[in-house]
């Protein structure tokens, strides 16, 4: 089932991010970045992409966009127009 796969992926992502935060606590940002550089390269990612992902994740975690509300608004508007 897709939902189970999505949940597992989300849990893995949370676990990896927490582990990275702990790594930063132990060796600092530069040390943590350096230590995962090979792993990022194996996945075709740059340090800049990793940092962008972390920034987006922080913002979305603390202040979600509210896309589900926008979807509801669009559905409501569509239903009103279509009658």
C-alpha positions in Angstrom: 0.0 0.0 0.0 1.2 3.5 -0.9 0.3 5.0 2.4 2.4 2.5 4.4 5.3 3.2 2.1 4.8 6.9 2.6 4.7 6.5 6.3 7.9 4.4 6.3 9.6 7.0 4.2 8.5 9.8 6.5 9.8 7.9 9.5 13.1 7.2 7.8 13.4 10.9 6.9 12.8 12.0 10.5 15.3 9.4 11.8 18.0 10.5 9.4 17.4 14.2 10.1 17.6 13.6 13.9 20.8 11.6 13.4 22.2 14.5 11.4 21.3 17.0 14.1 23.1 14.8 16.6 26.1 14.6 14.3 26.2 18.4 14.2 26.0 18.5 18.0 29.1 16.3 18.2 31.3 17.5 15.4 29.8 20.9 14.3 28.2 21.8 11.0 31.4 21.7 9.0 32.3 18.3 10.4 28.9 16.9 9.8 28.7 18.2 6.3 32.1 16.8 5.5 31.2 13.4 7.0 28.1 12.9 4.8 29.5 14.4 1.6 30.3 11.0 0.0 26.8 9.7 0.9 25.2 12.8 -0.7 27.4 12.3 -3.8 26.3 8.7 -4.1 22.7 9.9 -4.3 23.5 12.7 -6.8 23.1 15.5 -4.3 25.3 18.4 -3.5 26.0 20.0 -0.1 24.0 23.1 -1.3 21.0 20.9 -2.2 21.2 19.2 1.3 21.3 22.6 3.0 18.3 23.8 0.9 16.4 20.7 1.8 17.2 21.2 5.5 16.0 24.8 5.3 12.8 23.9 3.6 12.2 21.1 6.0 12.6 23.4 9.0 10.2 26.0 7.6 7.6 23.5 6.6 7.8 21.7 10.0 7.2 24.9 11.9 5.0 26.8 9.5 3.2 24.6 6.8 1.9 26.2 3.7 -1.7 25.0 4.2 -2.0 23.4 0.8 -4.9 21.2 2.0 -6.9 24.3 2.8 -6.1 25.7 -0.7 -7.3 22.4 -2.2 -10.5 22.6 -0.2 -11.0 26.2 -1.4 -10.5 25.1 -5.0 -12.9 22.2 -4.7 -15.5 24.5 -3.1 -15.1 27.1 -5.9 -15.2 24.4 -8.6 -18.4 22.9 -7.0 -20.0 26.4 -6.9 -19.1 27.1 -10.5 -20.3 23.7 -11.7 -23.4 23.9 -9.8 
